[in-house]
Amino acid sequence: MDNSLMIWIFAIPLIALVLGAIIKAFTTTPSQELNKKFVELGTLKGKTYDQIVNYVGEPNSKDVLNDTVLCQWIQPAYHIALLFDRNMVCLGVSSETKIDETLT
């Protein structure tokens, strides 16, 4: 077998892996993007619903629980639930789940 052919047989999969890693390093998933936006907002307690929604977008769900409103933003590898008072001021994070996304 020709040496140049042997080199290409081994080089092509290696090149594909390197390109995949480079692409992954410079792209983000919707889950990562949503998490990044919440981190950039800083402390959520005390912020209004409108301040949060104007930056991260509308929640996927809203539920009224007595005098509070539970709002949830949900992506496949990230979920955050915030509680708001009746004036729609954030009381804090009710729950947050982040699943580390790795190369597949």
C-alpha positions as YAML, in Angstrom:
chain: A
units: angstrom
residues:
- id: 1
  name: MET
  ca: [0.00, 0.00, 0.00]
- id: 2
  name: ASP
  ca: [1.26, 3.49, -0.87]
- id: 3
  name: ASN
  ca: [2.65, 5.49, 2.13]
- id: 4
  name: SER
  ca: [0.67, 8.61, 1.22]
- id: 5
  name: LEU
  ca: [-2.56, 6.60, 1.27]
- id: 6
  name: MET
  ca: [-1.68, 5.18, 4.71]
- id: 7
  name: ILE
  ca: [-1.04, 8.68, 6.03]
- id: 8
  name: TRP
  ca: [-4.46, 9.88, 4.80]
- id: 9
  name: ILE
  ca: [-6.22, 6.87, 6.28]
- id: 10
  name: PHE
  ca: [-4.95, 7.90, 9.72]
- id: 11
  name: ALA
  ca: [-5.01, 11.67, 9.18]
- id: 12
  name: ILE
  ca: [-8.65, 12.07, 8.10]
- id: 13
  name: PRO
  ca: [-10.20, 10.78, 11.38]
- id: 14
  name: LEU
  ca: [-7.69, 12.85, 13.39]
- id: 15
  name: ILE
  ca: [-8.53, 15.98, 11.39]
- id: 16
  name: ALA
  ca: [-12.24, 15.33, 11.91]
- id: 17
  name: LEU
  ca: [-11.76, 15.06, 15.70]
- id: 18
  name: VAL
  ca: [-9.71, 18.26, 15.84]
- id: 19
  name: LEU
  ca: [-12.27, 20.16, 13.74]
- id: 20
  name: GLY
  ca: [-15.10, 18.86, 15.93]
- id: 21
  name: ALA
  ca: [-13.31, 20.04, 19.07]
- id: 22
  name: ILE
  ca: [-12.67, 23.48, 17.55]
- id: 23
  name: ILE
  ca: [-16.30, 23.86, 16.49]
- id: 24
  name: LYS
  ca: [-17.52, 22.78, 19.94]
- id: 25
  name: ALA
  ca: [-15.16, 25.27, 21.62]
- id: 26
  name: PHE
  ca: [-16.60, 28.19, 19.68]
- id: 27
  name: THR
  ca: [-20.31, 27.31, 19.79]
- id: 28
  name: THR
  ca: [-22.79, 27.15, 22.64]
- id: 29
  name: THR
  ca: [-25.97, 25.18, 23.09]
- id: 30
  name: PRO
  ca: [-29.29, 26.84, 24.01]
- id: 31
  name: SER
  ca: [-28.84, 25.44, 27.54]
- id: 32
  name: GLN
  ca: [-25.40, 27.00, 27.89]
- id: 33
  name: GLU
  ca: [-26.63, 30.30, 26.45]
- id: 34
  name: LEU
  ca: [-29.56, 30.50, 28.90]
- id: 35
  name: ASN
  ca: [-27.30, 29.69, 31.86]
- id: 36
  name: LYS
  ca: [-24.81, 32.33, 30.70]
- id: 37
  name: LYS
  ca: [-27.54, 34.98, 30.56]
- id: 38
  name: PHE
  ca: [-28.69, 34.23, 34.11]
- id: 39
  name: VAL
  ca: [-25.09, 34.36, 35.36]
- id: 40
  name: GLU
  ca: [-24.58, 37.71, 33.61]
- id: 41
  name: LEU
  ca: [-27.64, 39.13, 35.41]
- id: 42
  name: GLY
  ca: [-25.89, 38.61, 38.74]
- id: 43
  name: THR
  ca: [-27.99, 38.54, 41.90]
- id: 44
  name: LEU
  ca: [-31.58, 37.86, 40.87]
- id: 45
  name: LYS
  ca: [-33.21, 38.60, 44.23]
- id: 46
  name: GLY
  ca: [-34.73, 42.07, 44.07]
- id: 47
  name: LYS
  ca: [-34.84, 42.29, 40.27]
- id: 48
  name: THR
  ca: [-38.22, 42.73, 38.64]
- id: 49
  name: TYR
  ca: [-39.83, 40.19, 36.37]
- id: 50
  name: ASP
  ca: [-39.51, 42.63, 33.45]
- id: 51
  name: GLN
  ca: [-35.77, 43.16, 34.07]
- id: 52
  name: ILE
  ca: [-35.19, 39.41, 33.97]
- id: 53
  name: VAL
  ca: [-37.47, 38.67, 31.02]
- id: 54
  name: ASN
  ca: [-36.04, 41.53, 28.97]
- id: 55
  name: TYR
  ca: [-32.61, 39.88, 29.27]
- id: 56
  name: VAL
  ca: [-33.28, 36.13, 29.19]
- id: 57
  name: GLY
  ca: [-36.66, 35.90, 27.47]
- id: 58
  name: GLU
  ca: [-40.07, 34.68, 28.59]
- id: 59
  name: PRO
  ca: [-40.26, 31.71, 30.98]
- id: 60
  name: ASN
  ca: [-41.55, 28.36, 29.75]
- id: 61
  name: SER
  ca: [-44.09, 28.24, 32.56]
- id: 62
  name: LYS
  ca: [-45.70, 30.43, 35.21]
- id: 63
  name: ASP
  ca: [-47.67, 29.14, 38.18]
- id: 64
  name: VAL
  ca: [-49.42, 31.15, 40.89]
- id: 65
  name: LEU
  ca: [-48.85, 29.68, 44.37]
- id: 66
  name: ASN
  ca: [-50.76, 31.63, 47.04]
- id: 67
  name: ASP
  ca: [-49.01, 35.04, 47.13]
- id: 68
  name: THR
  ca: [-46.07, 34.04, 44.94]
- id: 69
  name: VAL
  ca: [-45.50, 33.29, 41.27]
- id: 70
  name: LEU
  ca: [-43.17, 30.48, 40.21]
- id: 71
  name: CYS
  ca: [-41.55, 31.07, 36.81]
- id: 72
  name: GLN
  ca: [-39.45, 28.39, 35.12]
- id: 73
  name: TRP
  ca: [-36.99, 28.56, 32.25]
- id: 74
  name: ILE
  ca: [-36.29, 25.11, 30.83]
- id: 75
  name: GLN
  ca: [-33.73, 23.84, 28.31]
- id: 76
  name: PRO
  ca: [-32.60, 20.21, 27.89]
- id: 77
  name: ALA
  ca: [-29.48, 20.57, 30.10]
- id: 78
  name: TYR
  ca: [-30.48, 23.61, 32.19]
- id: 79
  name: HIS
  ca: [-33.47, 24.53, 34.34]
- id: 80
  name: ILE
  ca: [-34.01, 27.45, 36.68]
- id: 81
  name: ALA
  ca: [-37.10, 28.27, 38.74]
- id: 82
  name: LEU
  ca: [-37.56, 31.72, 40.29]
- id: 83
  name: LEU
  ca: [-40.11, 32.87, 42.85]
- id: 84
  name: PHE
  ca: [-41.69, 36.31, 42.53]
- id: 85
  name: ASP
  ca: [-43.87, 38.23, 44.96]
- id: 86
  name: ARG
  ca: [-47.26, 39.69, 43.99]
- id: 87
  name: ASN
  ca: [-45.47, 42.82, 42.66]
- id: 88
  name: MET
  ca: [-43.34, 40.57, 40.40]
- id: 89
  name: VAL
  ca: [-40.12, 41.26, 42.28]
- id: 90
  name: CYS
  ca: [-37.82, 38.23, 42.43]
- id: 91
  name: LEU
  ca: [-37.63, 36.57, 45.84]
- id: 92
  name: GLY
  ca: [-34.80, 34.30, 44.71]
- id: 93
  name: VAL
  ca: [-33.99, 31.01, 43.04]
- id: 94
  name: SER
  ca: [-36.34, 28.19, 44.00]
- id: 95
  name: SER
  ca: [-34.26, 25.57, 42.17]
- id: 96
  name: GLU
  ca: [-31.59, 25.34, 39.51]
- id: 97
  name: THR
  ca: [-30.24, 22.32, 37.66]
- id: 98
  name: LYS
  ca: [-27.32, 22.37, 35.27]
- id: 99
  name: ILE
  ca: [-26.07, 19.26, 33.54]
- id: 100
  name: ASP
  ca: [-22.53, 19.53, 32.23]
- id: 101
  name: GLU
  ca: [-22.50, 19.12, 28.49]
- id: 102
  name: THR
  ca: [-19.51, 17.29, 27.09]
- id: 103
  name: LEU
  ca: [-18.26, 16.31, 23.66]
- id: 104
  name: THR
  ca: [-20.05, 13.31, 22.25]
...
